Amino acid sequence: DVKVTQSSRYLVKRTGEKVFLECVQDMDHENMFWYRQDPGLGLRLIYFSYDVKMKEKGDIPEGYSVSREKKERFSLILESASTNQTSMYLCASSQIAGISYNEQFFGPGTRLTVL
Amino acid sequence: DQQVKQNSPSLSVQEGRISILNCDYTNSMFDYFLWYKKYPAEGPTFLISISSIKDKNEDGRFTVFLNKSAKHLSLHIVPSQPGDSAVYFCAASGLHRRSGYALNFGKGTSLLVTP
């Protein structure tokens, strides 16, 4: 079974702090993704990576950066946390995409609160 | 710009009856569609998918129908069970994104199945 793990389930940080969210997958997937989920807004893509050291901006990259130094690990960085970044953060991974196989496997999520 | 739309934020169904969750999309480049199920405090889990070359895919109690001309898909759950109570996300993928790997998610429909 694919397993995607996230470093923390719950995190509380203060405004202005630098925050690191870590994600690890154990299925040798090429693609990794970071989403945030907010009530009434669904899942919105922040960044994704299709290879080591490669990254692409998603729909809402402002205020975030990412790092992928190893294939299995994808980090989301909040350079200076703000209260509007309070959210549920979800990491996902998938195999290299063919047209018919794009299933993403999600981690359990990190509930981040910025005070 | 929301390219995948789930216009019903919530749905309540009696146990044993059919649940029908709807999803519309605007981008004709989407060619693969997925449904995810999400319980509170957990990551989304893949439920069922359909390729644009098909109009129906069935897996046990779950059936997804695709109407390409109407850019509409629906998820049918028969019979509905209380354990099906969750938020359901519709997602679509296609080559409109730079990498073709990312999914576009709807805002979700919260299904409540009552005994």
Interface residues (C-beta under 8 A of the other chain):
Chain A: V4 R9 N31 F33 Y35 G40 L41 G42 L43 R44 L45 F48 Y50 E56 G58 L90 A92 S94 I96 A97 I99 S100 N102 E103 Q104 F105 F106 G107 P108 G109 R111
Chain B: Q6 P9 D31 Y32 L34 Y36 A41 E42 G43 P44 T45 F46 S49 S51 F89 S93 R98 S99 G100 Y101 A102 L103 F105 G106 K107 G108
